[in-house]
Amino acid sequence: MTAPLSGLRVFDLTRILAGPTATQLLGDLGAEVIKIERPGQGDDTRKWGPPFVPGADGEDTTESAYYLSANRNKRSVTIDIAKPEGQELARELIGFCDILVENFKVGGLAKYGLGYDDLKDRYPGLIYCSITGFGQTGPYAPRAGYDYLAQGMGGIMSLTGEPEGEPVKVGVGIADIMCGMYAVSAILAALHYRGMTGQGQHIDLGLLDSQVAWLTYEGLNYLTSGQVPKRQGSEHPNIVPYKVMPCADGYFILAVGNDRQFARFCEFAGCPELAEDPRFQTNAERVRNREALYEILPEITRQMTQKHWVEGLADLAVPAGPVNTLDQVFADPQVMQREMKISMPYPGSKNGKVDLIGNPIKFSETPVEYRFAPPRAGQDSDAILEELLDIGPEKRAQLRGKGII
């Protein structure tokens, strides 16, 4: 069975999270991804633990869970691109690739002769994607950029957290991850353009730009009204009731999206008069009177259990759900049925395998393929250098002796 991007090859000069997220997704879709790493070092995130993969000998391996999260379906080659021989080796391998993804600082690869301007004439069909903190232009372009900075500068932290608390970052590196997702969309569009014209191009992505882009409706709330949105905890700025609510044994999420759902909720909760109250009849009025409604509802929802609310409201098509911890997430029958937890062979690990998070895309004709577990640094150097460049054992030994690979 052919994956949608089979036949394409990616030269992956990324590390940490944004770039590896993009190249992992390309790999899941069938592209061959060659991950280039520093000899003796590898991707920085290999050491970002604990936790590390438990080893078969009872000791932890040197591969962190963080690294495993974004490096499936790749093959690893170690090349020292700081050395002229390594640079030429890289350029030769790029000649066999359709896509190059990198997240060096602006100008970082140009000093090695591997910038876009260095390669575009030699490889006119190459799609070259650069991911940086602030993009290739603008006053902040030279700065190093990190997810945390992007979340703060891009406004999402000002919207996250309790109203009286301090700004809070999202619990995962969402600015990195979303930038990686935008990168994949851009690469696929560039592939389509190349298919029509034969011409490659440079894609310029910045974490801050991506963060600003996915402010979406909160950004438009400000641009439309001129009013700066404030933190509202788990509430929604434009929908009420839409909140974590207390119940007899904890909490549940109530996410009423329209007036019909609110009426059904009120009927089920035994307070049908609230749906007739002029302050709460329409969503617009509920938003204006959110404080009054949220003073009333907790006393009602505390009377019953989470199961009562979640299952009962689901039967009425009123959105409601639990707030799961991660053990509950991966034990959830829906998550299990959708294969969002997968296992892949991993020699040297305690159980001979590692558990990973699955890809959420479900194709009818070209399913996602899990071909390679996240590689150890340089584990595929010999195979790829021989396959693509016909470099035999003697030459590889010489390159290793010089620290090139």
Buried (B, 14 or more C-beta within 10 A) or exposed (E): EEBBBEEBBBBBBBBBBBBBBBBBBBBBBBBBBBBBBBBEEBBBBBBBBEEBBBBEEEEBBBBBBBBBBBBBBBBBBBBBBEBEBBBEBBBEBBEBBBBBBBBBEBEBBEEBBBBBEBBBEEBEEBBBBBBBBBBBEEEBBEBEBBBBBBBBBBBBBBBBBEEEEEBBBBEEBBBBBBBBBBBBEBBBEBBEEBEEEEEBBBBBBBBBBBBBEBBEEBBEBBEEEEEEBEBBEEBBBEBBBBBBBBBEEEBBBBBBEEBEBBBBBBBBBEBEEBBEBEEBBEBEBBBEBBEEBBEEBEEBBEEBEBEBBBEBBEEEEBBBBBEEEEEEBBEBEEBEEEEBBBBBEBEEBBEEBBBBBBBEEEEEEBEBBBBBBBBBBBEBBBEBBBEBBEBEEEBBEEBBEEBBB
